[in-house]
Amino acid sequence: MRIRLVATIALSAVVLTATSGFTWQPEPSWRSGDSGVTARLRGLAAVSPSVAWASGSAGTVLRTVDGGRTWRSVGPTGVEELQFRDIEAIDADTAVVLSIGPGAESRVYRTDNAGRSWRETFRNDDERAFYDCMAFFDRRTGLALSDPVDGKFRILSTSDGGRTWSVLPTDGMPAALDGEFAFAASGTCVVTADDHSGNAWFATGGGAQARVFHSADRGRTWSVTTTPVPSGPSAGIYSLAFRTAKQGVAVGGDYVTPDSAPDAAATSRDGGRTWTGATREPGEYRSGSAWISRVLPWALAVGPTGSDLSVDGGRTWTRFDTGSYDAVDCAFGACYASGEQGRVATLRWW
């Protein structure tokens, strides 16, 4: 099955400034193609400039091995009722996909052979739990996040690459606020540091404050801090991205009013202990974010009303497109975005 909309972003200019030497001046533009997939793709995992996985509604899982030029449908069979809101790719052949929903609708599947076959490795048996997103520290260790059960967020853990899972004790989890939950919008409500440090973060909304929880021991214990991002019944932080164990960005807003999201972006330079509002935010609801690489302080944010770029670590954002995307992920300077009607985009920075 071919992807209906495949787009490429290209940098078009490098400018020389008198004060700062060579400065990248990105002027990205979308180039789209035709495919035939209509699923909404909220899960995305970039493995390399050539390999990426995407997942979404109607039990859809897609895979590309040619940099997004062509995609194949490789999902499990007989799961058309599931919403695969997150996918984590370990390599070109191995991926773990999470479906969201109350009770048994929250499940995890794993493939070791590029999607030719899948094995269900977790099915939620607690009707009070609702799993939203997951993240991996390395090839073996990962976490999945559930909305609060008995007043605390629930963490599911794996130490064998997603083959088996166990619910962690909640002794080290701070209490949730009334109405607080996480957003299953792009698979980035929980993230990990890509440095083997054991750091993880998850973001919330729904309650009186939008907060960020942090763990330094792979999810066993957590601390929590408030952020300046507004919160409400459908508002808060929808996406986190950490470039290092210290530097992170948070974006969000309110999906009910996607055209207006004042103050809905923030940055942290101390590992999530404190957050500062962006001086120029996207200004509209954004559901996904990603760092382009660990080398440059460049970040992307996407949402149903457009895409934004920051070249100063998330302090200021500039709109470069008004198309609809839900998720974004990058690997080695190559970025992918995905969204409604099977939309998939690629971006090459060098």
C-alpha positions in Angstrom: 0.0 0.0 0.0 1.5 3.3 -1.0 1.4 6.5 1.1 -0.8 9.1 -0.3 1.1 12.2 0.9 4.9 12.1 1.1 6.6 15.4 1.5 10.2 16.6 1.6 11.6 19.7 3.2 14.8 21.1 1.9 16.9 23.9 3.2 17.3 26.6 0.6 19.7 29.2 1.9 22.8 29.8 3.9 23.5 33.4 4.8 26.6 35.1 6.1 26.0 37.7 8.8 28.6 40.3 9.8 28.1 39.7 13.5 27.9 35.9 13.8 29.7 34.5 10.8 28.0 31.7 8.9 24.4 31.3 9.9 22.0 28.7 8.6 18.9 30.4 7.3 16.4 27.7 6.7 13.6 28.2 4.2 11.9 24.9 4.2 9.1 23.9 1.8 6.9 20.8 1.5 6.9 18.6 -1.5 4.0 16.1 -1.6 3.2 12.9 -3.3 0.3 10.4 -3.7 -0.3 7.2 -1.7 -3.7 6.0 -0.8 -3.5 5.6 3.1 -6.1 7.5 5.0 -5.3 6.5 8.6 -4.4 9.3 11.0 -0.7 8.6 11.9 0.1 9.9 15.4 2.9 7.4 16.2 6.3 8.0 14.6 9.8 6.6 15.0 12.8 7.7 12.9 15.6 5.1 13.0 18.0 6.6 10.4 17.8 8.9 7.4 16.5 6.0 5.4 14.4 4.0 7.9 11.3 5.1 9.8 8.1 3.6 11.2 4.7 5.2 11.6 1.5 4.1 13.4 -2.1 5.3 13.7 -5.8 4.6 13.5 -7.4 1.4 12.3 -4.5 -0.7 13.5 -2.2 0.9 11.0 1.6 0.4 11.0 3.8 1.6 8.2 7.5 1.3 7.4 9.9 3.0 5.0 13.5 1.9 4.2 14.2 4.5 1.4 13.9 7.8 3.3 10.2 8.2 2.9 9.9 7.8 -0.8 7.8 4.6 -0.4 6.1 3.1 2.5 4.6 -0.4 3.2 1.7 -1.4 5.5 3.2 -3.9 7.9 0.9 -3.9 10.9 -0.6 -6.8 12.9 -3.7 -8.4 11.4 -7.1 -8.4 12.9 -6.6 -5.3 15.0 -8.5 -2.7 12.9 -10.3 -1.5 16.0 -7.1 -0.3 17.7 -5.6 3.1 17.8 -1.8 2.8 17.6 -0.9 6.2 19.0 2.8 5.4 19.6 5.5 3.3 18.0 9.1 2.9 19.2 11.6 1.4 16.7 14.7 -0.4 18.0 16.1 -0.9 14.5 15.0 -1.5 10.9 13.5 -4.8 11.7 12.4 -4.4 15.4 9.6 -2.2 16.6 7.2 -1.9 19.5 3.7 -0.4 19.0 1.2 0.8 21.7 -2.5 1.1 21.3 -4.4 3.4 23.6 -7.7 3.3 25.4 -9.3 2.1 28.6 -8.9 -1.5 29.8 -8.0 -4.0 27.1 -7.8 -1.4 24.4 -4.4 -0.5 25.8 -2.0 -3.1 24.3 1.6 -3.6 23.2 2.8 -5.5 20.2 6.4 -6.3 19.1 7.9 -7.4 15.8 11.4 -8.7 15.1 11.1 -9.2 11.4 10.1 -5.9 9.9 6.4 -6.4 10.5 6.0 -9.8 8.8 4.6 -11.0 12.1 3.7 -9.5 15.5 3.3 -10.8 19.0 1.1 -9.2 21.6 3.3 -8.7 24.7 0.9 -6.7 27.0 -2.8 -6.3 27.4 -4.1 -4.0 30.1 -6.5 -5.8 32.5 -7.3 -2.8 34.7 -10.3 -0.8 33.4 -9.1 2.2 35.3 -5.8 2.4 33.4 -5.5 4.2 30.1 -2.0 4.0 28.5 -1.0 7.1 26.4 2.6 6.8 25.3 5.9 5.0 25.7 9.7 5.6 25.4 12.8 3.5 25.4 16.2 4.2 27.1 18.0 1.6 24.9 17.3 -1.6 23.1 16.1 -3.4 26.2 14.7 -0.9 28.7 11.5 1.1 28.2 8.5 2.7 29.9 4.8 3.2 29.1 2.7 5.8 30.8 -0.9 5.4 32.0 -3.3 8.1 33.3 -3.7 8.1 37.0 -5.1 5.1 38.8 -5.9 5.6 42.5 -4.6 9.1 42.3 -1.2 8.4 40.8 0.2 8.0 37.3 1.0 4.4 36.5 4.2 3.3 34.8 4.6 0.1 32.8 8.2 -1.1 32.5 10.1 -3.5 30.2 13.7 -4.7 30.5 13.8 -7.1 27.6 12.9 -4.9 24.6 9.2 -5.0 25.0 8.8 -8.8 25.1 7.4 -8.6 28.7 6.1 -5.8 30.8 5.4 -5.2 34.5 3.6 -2.4 36.4 6.0 -0.5 38.7 5.1 0.3 42.3 3.7 3.8 42.8 5.5 4.5 46.1 7.9 6.9 44.3 5.2 8.7 42.3 3.8 12.1 43.4 0.1 12.4 43.6 -1.8 13.6 40.6 -3.9 16.7 40.6 -7.6 16.6 40.3 -8.4 16.0 36.6 -4.7 15.7 35.6 -3.8 13.3 32.8 -1.4 12.9 29.8 -2.2 13.4 26.1 -2.0 10.6 23.6 -1.5 12.9 20.7 1.9 12.1 19.3 3.7 9.4 21.4 5.8 12.1 23.1 4.0 12.7 26.4 6.8 10.5 27.9 10.4 10.8 26.7 13.9 9.6 27.7 17.4 11.1 27.4 19.4 9.6 24.6 22.6 9.3 26.7 22.1 6.1 28.8 21.6 8.3 31.9 18.3 6.8 33.0 16.5 10.1 32.8 12.9 10.2 31.8 10.1 12.8 31.7 6.4 12.9 31.2 4.1 15.9 30.7 0.5 16.5 31.8 -2.5 18.8 31.5 -6.2 18.6 32.3 -5.9 19.9 35.9 -5.1 23.2 37.5 -1.5 23.2 36.2 0.5 21.7 33.4 3.3 19.8 35.0 6.4 17.8 34.1 7.4 14.7 36.0 11.1 13.6 36.0 12.8 10.3 36.9 16.6 9.8 37.2 16.4 6.1 37.8 14.5 4.7 34.8 11.1 5.3 36.2 11.3 3.9 39.7 11.0 7.3 41.5 9.7 10.7 40.3 9.7 14.4 41.1 7.3 16.9 39.6 7.4 20.6 38.8 4.9 23.1 37.5 5.3 24.9 34.2 4.0 28.3 32.7 2.0 26.4 30.0 -1.7 26.9 30.6 -3.8 23.9 31.6 -7.4 23.0 31.5 -9.9 20.2 30.6 -8.3 19.8 27.2 -5.2 21.9 27.5 -1.7 21.5 28.7 1.6 20.1 27.5 1.1 17.6 24.7 4.8 17.0 23.8 8.2 16.9 25.3 11.6 16.7 23.7 15.0 16.6 25.4 18.2 17.2 23.4 20.4 16.3 26.4 19.7 15.3 30.0 19.5 19.1 30.7 18.0 20.8 27.7 14.3 20.3 26.9 11.3 21.8 25.2 7.6 21.5 25.9 4.8 22.4 23.5 1.0 22.1 23.7 -2.1 24.2 23.9 -5.7 23.2 23.6 -6.9 20.9 20.8 -10.4 22.3 21.1 -9.1 25.8 20.0 -6.1 24.9 17.8 -5.8 28.4 16.3 -5.0 30.0 19.6 -2.5 28.8 22.2 -0.8 31.7 24.0 2.2 30.8 26.2 2.0 27.1 25.1 5.7 26.5 24.7 8.5 26.4 27.3 12.1 25.4 27.7 14.2 23.9 30.5 18.0 24.0 30.9 18.2 22.1 34.2 16.8 18.7 33.3 13.2 19.7 33.8 13.5 21.1 37.4 12.4 24.6 36.1 10.7 25.8 33.0 10.6 29.2 31.3 8.0 30.3 28.8 9.2 30.9 25.2 9.6 34.5 24.2 7.9 33.9 20.9 5.8 30.7 20.9 4.1 29.1 18.0 0.9 30.7 19.2 -1.3 27.8 18.1 -1.8 24.2 19.4 1.2 21.9 18.8 1.0 18.2 19.5 4.5 17.0 18.5 8.1 18.2 19.0 11.6 16.9 18.3 15.3 18.1 18.3 16.9 17.9 14.9 20.1 16.5 16.3 22.2 16.6 19.5 24.7 18.9 17.7 22.6 22.0 17.0 20.0 23.6 19.3 17.4 23.3 16.6 13.9 22.0 17.3 10.7 21.4 15.4 7.1 21.6 16.5 4.1 20.4 14.6 0.3 20.5 14.9 -2.9 20.5 12.8 -2.5 24.2 11.9 1.2 24.2 11.0 4.9 23.6 11.7 7.4 25.7 13.5 11.2 25.8 13.7 13.4 27.1 16.6 17.1 27.7 16.1 17.7 29.0 19.6 16.8 26.0 21.8 13.1 26.7 21.9 13.1 30.3 23.1 11.7 31.6 19.8 9.7 29.8 17.1 9.1 30.7 13.4 6.2 29.2 11.3 7.3 27.6 8.1 4.2 25.7 7.0 0.5 25.7 7.6 -0.1 22.0 6.7 -1.5 19.5 9.3 0.8 17.2 11.1 0.5 15.4 14.5 3.9 13.9 15.2 7.6 14.6 14.3 10.8 12.6 15.0 14.4 13.0 13.8 17.5 10.7 13.4 21.0 11.8 12.4 19.7 15.1 10.9 16.8 13.5 9.0 13.3 14.3 10.3 9.9 12.8 9.6 6.4 14.1 10.3 3.1 12.4 10.1 -0.6 13.2 10.5 -4.1 12.9 9.2 -5.1 11.3 5.9 -1.9 9.3 5.9 0.3 12.3 5.7 4.0 11.6 6.0 6.8 14.2 5.5 10.6 14.1 5.4 13.2 16.8 6.1 16.9 16.7 5.3 19.1 19.3 6.9 22.5 18.1 5.5 
